[in-house]
Amino acid sequence: SVDGTVKKTDAHGAEDGKVSKKRSKRVEPQSLAEAETILATRRREIAANGYQPKYSDAELKEMAETGDIGKERFQVRFMESKYLTHRDTKDIPLSGAMGQTMEGKSGTGAKYWSTSFDQLEDADSDPKLISEKLGLTYNPKADYALVIVDTQVAAPMTGVKSVSATFKNVGEFANTELPDKFPKEFTDKAMTPEFQAEYSKHYKAAEESGAFADEWSSKEFDSYLNTTDISPADKKLMKQRFEMHGTIGNNEDYLGNGLTKNNNPAVDQKYGAVETLNFERNEVNLSQLNEKNAISVLPELSRI
């Protein structure tokens, strides 16, 4: 330039040296091996300094509203280790899939919820921290696994369809893939903050009453609903919402704004991570993905 100064541009395109805090925090590994190295480094940092979430509520909300984390190259799937093998072939390593098989209008394959590597890496591979960050209830008696996915390799194999987890998107996904079970007239009523609050209240009351002690089923939920004074129309909606919970996975803590609920009492934040709902329209197991170097599996996560 004429005055001898040079305009600074950082790697993410911020000009004049003013780097966006949100972007500068972003972690983008170049390979599955590098992703594992990043997690190992993060574990040492958490052990030394304690856990601190990388993104604030405001940053998470902005990313949920304006970004598309489903398009980031590296994604992560958190699950109980028992699902790494199929129930019918427990002796065959990685015979399981990324999620429960679902038959939709556009294909048949695994349906599951996930987030990007960048969203989750600040919790390392600690199963309790990850559970709380993803709005899940941590079970200390269960074994957990983390699957890191390189979508550049995996997506052509799986035909995955990903949507950000908002009321609108999940409702449209249900209408499109499972229109007979969850038509638009149902999702228009059920996919709202008000109805979700009611569902969460009744689901948790049913849980506290011991309704699911022996079996997690619509029959047990129905038995609980019969003890309440809600109208027959609302009872029908509640039962259908419970079926949606079981089929699609939007649970009692589902927020509907594309974010998970933070369940870590030590963290003063409302949100945990931006999440996506995924549907693989081809049936592909973990072993097939592993053979093509599309995934890296951490089979037994341990607490820090």
Sequence and secondary structure as in RCSB ss.txt:
>XXXX:A:sequence
SVDGTVKKTDAHGAEDGKVSKKRSKRVEPQSLAEAETILATRRREIAANGYQPKYSDAELKEMAETGDIGKERFQ
VRFMESKYLTHRDTKDIPLSGAMGQTMEGKSGTGAKYWSTSFDQLEDADSDPKLISEKLGLTYNPKADYALVIVD
TQVAAPMTGVKSVSATFKNVGEFANTELPDKFPKEFTDKAMTPEFQAEYSKHYKAAEESGAFADEWSSKEFDSYL
NTTDISPADKKLMKQRFEMHGTIGNNEDYLGNGLTKNNNPAVDQKYGAVETLNFERNEVNLSQLNEKNAISVLPE
LSRI
>XXXX:A:secstr
 TTS    B TT  BTT   HHHHH    SSHHHHHHHHHHHHHHHHHH    SS HHHHHHHHHH  GGGSSEE
EEEEEGGGGS TT TTSTT S SSEEEEETTEEEEEEEEEEHHHHGGGTT HHHHHHHTT    TTS EEEEEEE
HHHHHHHH EEEEE BHHHHHHHHHHH TTTS HHHHHHHSSHHHHHHHHHHHHHHHHTTTTSS  SHHHHHHHH
TTS   HHHHHHHHHHHHHHHHH   TT  SBSEEE   TTS  SEEEE EEEEESS   HHHHHHTT EEEE S
    
